[in-house]
Amino acid sequence: MKEERVEQIALALEKAKLGEYVDMMSKPRKLLFMNFIAGLARGFGMAIGFTLLGALALYFLRMAVMLNLPFIGGFIAEIVKIVQDHL
């Protein structure tokens, strides 16, 4: 019975990959490298996502201007005026 229980615990620890976690924590350079790569991936993903979201927003604003909606057209004209004044 005890041997079966010990095997179950060993299997559970193996599934949890506790050994890999302890190994990574004992090697700070590996931990820093892995976190650096993860940070690069997150940053790249955010940049791509923000670019796509911005392009989609500009597309919808352009469509709204083409529909000649008075409120949105005036709002965009005001933004263009503010940008030109600051240049």
VENMO-V42320 format. One line per field, one symbol per residue. ss: DSSP state (@ for helix, = for strand, . for the rest). phi: phi as a letter, one per 20 degrees, with the letter a starting at -180 (. if undefined). A space follows every 10 residues. Layout:
ss->???
phi->???
This chain:
ss->.@@@@@@@@@ @@@@@..@@@ @@@@@..@@@ @@@@@@@@@@ @@@@@@@@@@ @@@@@@@@@@ @@@@@@...@ @@@@@@@@@@ @@@@@@.
phi->.fffffffff fffffflfff fffffedfff ffffffffff ffffffffff ffffffffff ffffffflff ffffffffff ffffffe
